[in-house]
Amino acid sequence: MSHGAFALLTLAPAAVWLPPLRVRSRHWASWPLVYGAAVAVALTGGVLRPVALAALGAFATLTWAAVSAPRARPLFLLLVGVMAVALSVHAFPGFDNPKVFDAERLTPDGRPFTQYLNFDKGTAGLFLLAAFAPRVRRWQEATAIGRPVAVTAAATTAAVLGLAATLGLVRFDPHWHPLAPTFLAVNLLFTCVAEEAFFRGLLQHHLPGPRPLAVSASTLLFGLVHLPGGVAYAALATVLGLGCALVYERTRRIESAIAVHFAVNAVHFTGFTYPMLAST
């Protein structure tokens, strides 16, 4: 049953881009319906325990308040951000996130890697994406961001992985692992979407003051949260964060940052040691 819950949680971000449903004279977004179904299935399938509903309900309430209360919006945005971080680091009880694979050697000389399906982090990303991240709404907007995304993705991928190889953290190793489709789908929907919705859609977009300050803040914080992986890993994350921040600042569309982030991760996974050499 857990697979059904995460299938629905995967569909919910896609539903954010769907036009609202018209019921009589009112319009309703479709993604909350998909997400509600995901929660229901997760409760019956052992992914969520009832205690988790308190955190989910509080987060949904704060998100609604941040959207609906203009005068108190800065305070509610701060509270939403704090709670999104707490969900992303699994600070709340009641979430039994299953493993996709456990201590798997994705490349022969790489460190063992474990990947989870995180309902709490996925929820945080979904709500931030739907409520705060400017999105492409017309085909003309999608074509307009194509060139800056392609250029930035190529430059950022070369910078991040070139630096990683120079530091001796990875080596060039083109491959296609049988787990690649699973890894890439989970990485896109539960890592790239969630992180970019927070760092770009919430933080960078809504931070007051000069725009260079917003770009710098989102970049540096993105690097800092990766410090548990080591100084070198945080430095690489900072370079990645800069690429995502710059392309977002130019296009003002969350899809651009998600695309750059995912491009780097996808090339890393399929073209280099993943996650890094076991000897480092």
Phi, psi and omega in degrees: 000335180297328179296321178296320179298317183281335172297317178292321178294332175288322181287333184300314176299323177298325180291342177300328182275352180285149175294151181296151177279138178259118177240110188057243183258007184244155178247136182232134174293144183272337185297325178297330178293317179294317180295318177301320177295322178297318178297316181298315180292322179296324178293320180280340184261004176087006178279321178244140168258155185308329181299334180293337182296332178296315179293318180295318179294319179296320181293318178298320180294316179295321179296315178299318181296320180295328179280327191261348185241087185303320185291324181261014186301316180304319179295314181292325175298319177298314181295321177299316180299316179298316182288327176297319177297316180299319176296320184291332178261012172064044183278345184259143178284164173101359180252116178253079186285123181282158176272139172283312170208157191236121177050045180273134173272103184281334169229147189304325183258013182266165175290149173300142185230137177240133180236136181248156164263108188258104180293324182291313178293322177298322177296314179302313180297319181298311182294319179294319178299312185289324189267329193233344187266119176298133186236161173292130181239346179225156182299324180298324177293321179296317180290330181292329182270355185301312184292309178300326177294314181297315181295314182292321179298316180295315182293318182291319178299315179297319181292312184293309185283330173296317178293319179298318178292320179298322179282355179078022181273330180221166170227157180294124185204074181300133182197166174227101182282145177303335180273002185303311181302319179295312181301313185295320179296315180294319181296319179295310191274331185248354175241298186296312181297313183297313184290319180288326176299325179282302189288326180258309185293322180264302188288298186296319185291325188256359179288125181285164177103187181300143182297323176302329177293318180296318178297314181296318182296313181294326179292311183293319179294324177298319177293318184296322182290348178263007179301327177305337177278357181113162183296316181297319179295319178294324178296317177296319178296325179295319177296316177299315180299324179295316178300316179294320181293319182292317182290327176293318181296327180284318187265333184057037176225130186295332180301326182294316180292319178299317182296317179295315179301312182292323179300315179297313182295321182292317178293321176302313185293320186265344186242352186218171172305137179227134355282330173196169183298139180295336182282350182272000000 
